[in-house]
Structure formats: structure tokens, C-alpha cells
Amino acid sequence: QVQLVESGGGLVQAGESLRLSCAASGRIFNMYAMGWFRQAPGKEREFVAAISRSGGSTDYADSVKGRFTISRDNAKNTVYLQMNSLKPEDTAVYYCAACISSTTGTYYTRPGQYVYWGQGTQVTVSS
């Protein structure tokens, strides 16, 4: 089992940047594929970015490609989401998620594929 704690959210203006962090408990963090999702008020939770357990494979939602970067530091049990050129439509609660992965290069993009979730961190982008 793994516990996930997100941090780094806040209120920024359009065009600014934020870096979210997700710290995981446990000793086998490098066995987990990780993902970031977000949920805006009145909307369903949506995929943002995913990374394989090795960090060698990543994927992004079309809406954030070129602006967001997911990365991980397995020595620190942490996954990051660097968000640049933020837009008001990026406003949401951001969640990190984890699931055991049997292969080093696999990532997952659907919420139902993830077992463990953090509590979320609010990101608000003003225009």
C-alpha cells in the first residue's frame, strides 16, 4: 500500500508557472506507475499526465502538451508536475495517483487503472 501527499498548488496569474509535488510513502515507489489528474467544479476527473515506473515513458493530455512536464525522482519517492504558461482553464483540484506496474515502460491514462490517490491540491489561475 502507498500513501500519496500532493503539495505545491496555489493561486497564480495566467502565464505563470507552478510545480506540483507528490510524495509517496513506502519502499517500493519504483514499482509504481504514476499519474496526475485534475477535476474542475462540475466536471469529471480528467487525465493530465502519466509516467512509467522507470520515468522513461510519459504521456500528456492534448490540452497540456508543451506546457506541462511530468517527472519523478525514485530516490526521493516523489513525482512532479511542472506547469508552465498556465491558463484559467487549468484551474482545478490536481490529484496524483499510483498503481503497481509489472513493466518498466508502461504508463496509464484512465482513472480506473489507478489504485491509490492523494487528497488533491488546488490550482487556481486568474486571468
URMONOR-V39257 format. One record per backbone hydrogen bond with DSSP energy under -0.5 kcal/mol. NH is the residue of the N-H (numbers start at 0). CO is the residue of the C=O. E is the energy in kcal/mol with one decimal. If there is no record, write none. Layout:
nh | co | e
NH | CO | E
NH | CO | E
This chain:
nh | co | e
4 | 22 | -2.1
6 | 20 | -2.2
9 | 121 | -0.8
11 | 9 | -0.5
11 | 123 | -2.7
13 | 125 | -2.4
14 | 85 | -3.0
15 | 12 | -2.1
17 | 82 | -2.2
19 | 80 | -2.7
20 | 6 | -2.7
21 | 78 | -2.0
22 | 4 | -2.6
23 | 76 | -3.0
24 | 2 | -2.2
30 | 27 | -2.4
31 | 28 | -2.0
32 | 98 | -2.7
33 | 50 | -2.2
34 | 96 | -2.3
35 | 48 | -3.2
36 | 94 | -2.9
37 | 45 | -2.3
38 | 92 | -2.1
42 | 39 | -2.2
45 | 37 | -3.2
47 | 35 | -2.4
48 | 35 | -1.8
49 | 58 | -2.2
50 | 33 | -2.7
51 | 56 | -2.6
52 | 105 | -0.5
53 | 103 | -1.6
54 | 51 | -0.7
58 | 49 | -1.8
60 | 47 | -2.5
63 | 60 | -1.7
64 | 60 | -1.1
66 | 63 | -2.4
67 | 63 | -2.3
68 | 81 | -2.3
70 | 79 | -1.6
72 | 77 | -3.0
75 | 72 | -1.2
76 | 72 | -0.5
77 | 72 | -1.8
78 | 21 | -2.0
79 | 70 | -3.1
80 | 19 | -2.3
81 | 68 | -3.0
82 | 17 | -3.4
82 | 80 | -0.6
83 | 66 | -2.0
83 | 81 | -0.6
84 | 14 | -0.6
85 | 15 | -2.3
89 | 86 | -2.3
90 | 87 | -1.8
91 | 122 | -2.0
92 | 38 | -2.3
93 | 91 | -0.6
93 | 120 | -3.0
94 | 36 | -2.9
96 | 34 | -2.4
97 | 115 | -2.2
98 | 32 | -2.0
100 | 30 | -2.8
105 | 102 | -0.7
112 | 109 | -2.0
113 | 110 | -1.8
114 | 97 | -1.6
115 | 97 | -2.3
117 | 95 | -2.1
120 | 93 | -2.0
122 | 91 | -2.7
123 | 9 | -2.8
125 | 11 | -2.9
125 | 123 | -0.6
